[in-house]
Amino acid sequence: MRLPSSTLAIAFGAIAASTAIAEAAPMRLAGHRAVYDLSLAESRGARAVESARGRIVLDFSGDACKGYTMQTRQVTELDSGETGKRLSDLRNTTFEGGDGHSFRFKTNTVLNGSASTSVDGTAESGADALKVKLKEPKRDQYTENGSVLFPTLHMRRMIEAAQAGETTMSARVFDGSDDGRKIFDTLAVIGKPITAEEPAKDGGADRDKPLRDGEMAAMRRWPVTLSYFTPGQGERTPVYTLTFLLYENGVSGGLSLNYGDFTIAGDLSRLDLHKADAKTEAECKP
């Protein structure tokens, strides 16, 4: 089980993906280190699991001038009576240009103590096509026609949609996951804004203690349901669905990952906001 990078840094209608890159405006996202503790929220169906636990550690930094770096480590243990325990340790590093045109990605995974194939590559995205060059698992390159967003630009577009009062946003997203060839169709459903005076109805205000103190407590946020689909036509079932509270500075809380037969909750147990560099802030003008 992997949390897609686009969720936490990153993210993914009413705003057309075809114009997103061309009209991208700098947005100030908070550099931060977040720790999410994972647990089993619900289990059902043929691939049900008996228990789940783990942790996600995410470090996000950068700005629209220098670009954005995200380092993620996710350790997850799933226990099923049918297949036994499955322990995965995923480490992912990405860099995305501030204009949303360039992307570098590298992922290493250890499954039950054995190293799996690494993924390493670069991508360039324009208004008409996505071009990907892979170093691993084997040297290759390919082009995908149409507009595709990288994770940080996707998140910026979701925040802009929420700020504008939009309730849905669709986009094609590439984050370098799996074998570096996955492009997802995504649909984000955005709820009404929440403030400190209007706690989340789903109990989200009782989770994620680091978000209930300091500057985060009064920050505007929106409940988002983000579904990932395999590209295709007609009615499709999501590969997985992510629900979370999207804060105006790009931090996420109230995390829940629905894989169909089971759902995993991610509670934010620690949040360290990076101190902004005043000189850099002044030089990097929106």
C-alpha positions, -999 to +999 in steps of 0.1 A: +000+000+000+014+034-010+002+069-003+004+087-036+029+117-035+003+139-050-018+137-019+004+151+007+024+176-011+011+173-023-024+171-048-052+166-078-142+197-135-145+230-128-109+241-135-097+227-168-064+208-166-056+219-201-050+255-190-035+248-156+002+249-166+000+278-190-018+300-164+001+288-133+006+316-108+031+313-079+015+302-046+032+301-012+030+266+002+043+259+037+076+240+040+069+213+067+077+179+081+047+158+089+043+125+106+012+104+101+004+073+122-014+047+102-041+023+115-069+001+101-102+020+099-124-005+081-120-039+065-145-057+041-147-077+010-126-105-005-092-088+002-100-078+037-072-074+062-072-081+099-049-054+110-028-025+096-003-002+112+025+020+100+038+055+096+043+081+069+071+108+073+069+136+048+093+165+043+082+192+019+102+223+011+107+249-016+089+277-034+076+288-068+110+303-077+134+275-067+110+246-072+096+220-047+114+191-031+095+163-013+109+133+006+086+106+018+091+074+037+061+051+043+064+019+063+032-002+064+024-036+078-008-054+067-019-086+083-043-109+065-053-144+076-052-155+040-019-141+029-001-135+062+019-103+071+031-080+044+057-053+054+066-026+029+091+002+033+089+028+006+112+058+001+104+084-025+122+116-034+108+141-060+117+176-073+092+197-092+100+229-110+082+259-097+064+264-130+051+229-130+069+219-162+097+196-149+097+167-125+124+143-112+114+112-092+131+083-075+115+055-055+130+025-036+108-002-020+117-030+003+089-057+006+092-082+034+129-075+038+137-079+001+145-050-022+121-045-051+128-028-084+138+009-081+122+036-102+142+066-114+134+091-140+126+126-152+095+141-169+086+173-188+051+185-192+037+210-216+002+221-228+001+193-254+021+163-241+040+146-212+075+133-220+091+108-196+126+094-195+134+064-173+167+053-160+152+025-139+138-001-139+152+000-174+162+028-197+133+039-218+113+070-228+077+076-239+053+105-247+017+108-236-005+133-255-026+159-236-021+180-205-008+162-174-001+178-140+027+170-115+018+166-078+026+201-064+009+219-093-020+196-088-023+206-052-020+243-060-048+239-085-070+222-059-064+250-034-072+276-060-104+257-069-114+256-032-106+293-027-128+301-058-157+282-043-155+254-069-169+220-058-151+197-083-119+195-102-107+169-126-071+164-139-047+139-153-018+134-129+017+119-131+037+113-099+062+086-110+045+059-090+046+021-097+069+016-127+070+052-138+044+047-164+012+053-145-009+083-154-041+087-134-074+103-141-084+121-109-115+137-096-115+159-065-148+167-048-143+198-025-166+205+004-175+238+021-146+256+039-141+249+076-129+275+101-120+273+138-156+283+146-170+256+124-155+223+133-156+194+109-188+174+111-171+141+105-151+143+137-120+156+119-115+183+145-109+155+171-079+142+152-045+156+143-037+175+175-008+195+159-034+212+137-055+225+166-028+248+180-010+279+168-014+294+133-030+262+119-060+263+143-076+293+125-065+285+090-092+279+064-094+243+051-117+222+030-128+185+031-116+169-001-124+135-016-099+126-043-104+096-064-078+080-087-089+061-118-072+041-145-075+060-178-105+049-199-140+058-210-173+054-193-181+047-157-151+033-137-144+022-102-116+042-085-083+024-080-083+041-046-099+071-029-082+096-006-101+118+018-085+146+038-087+182+050-068+204+027-053+235+045-048+268+026-010+264+030-009+229+015-007+209+048-032+179+050-050+164+080-078+140+086-063+115+062-081+083+051-072+059+022-099+037+008-086+007-012-121-008-017-117-038+006-101-019+034-096+017+046-065+030+064-066+061+086-036+085+089-035+106+121-011+136+121+010+131+152+037+157+146+040+188+124+070+210+121+066+241+100+098+253+084+107+289+091+103+310+060+134+328+047+125+365+047+150+373+019+138+344-002+102+354+003+109+389-008+128+378-039+102+353-049+073+375-058+039+360-068 
